């Protein structure tokens, strides 16, 4: 996966192995990985991440 540029939050601190990294592929797919295990990559979409963030901001998933 050398065709993407990985980014991490400035809030991650100075350590190189303690953060979540994000990259966007040319097709628009989002890639997430933990910096201490960069070979394991989660592929997802902008829509899925937006839904996750909205759920977190609400305080968690709706109860049923």
N, C-alpha and C positions, 0 to 999 in steps of 0.2 A: 504494500500500500504506500509506495513511494511517491505517488502522484498527488498526495494531499499534504496540506500544511497543518500540523497539529497546534492547537492553542490551549493555553490553560489560563484560568482566572488569576489576576494579580492578588487575589485574596488567598491563594493557595500557599503562600509563604515562600521561603527561600529554598526549601528542600526540593530536590528533583523527583522524589519518589513518594509523594504524598498528595497527589491531586488527580482530579478527573480532567481528561483532555478531550477536546472536541475538534472535529475536522468536517468540512463539507466537501463531498465528492462533486465532480463536474456534473453528474446527473441530478444533483440536488439531495442525494442521500446524506444523512448525518451519521457520523461515526463517533462513537464514544469509547474511551479506554481508560483504564487506571494506569497511571504512570509507572507503578512498580510491577506491572504485568502487561507491557505494551503489545504482546502478541495476541492477547484476547481482546477482540473488538466487537462491540455491539453496533449493528447497523439498524438505523431507524429513520423516521421521516420527520420533517418539520412539524407536521400536524400532530404526530404522536408526542413529541417533546412539548409542544404548546399545550396539549391536553394535560400532560403530567404537571407542568408548571401551574396551570390553572387550578388543578386539584390540590396541589400543595398550598397555594395561596389561599384557598378556601378553608384549609385546615384538615384536609384528608378526604377520602372518598365518601360519597353520600351513603348513609345507612339505609338498609332496605328492610 
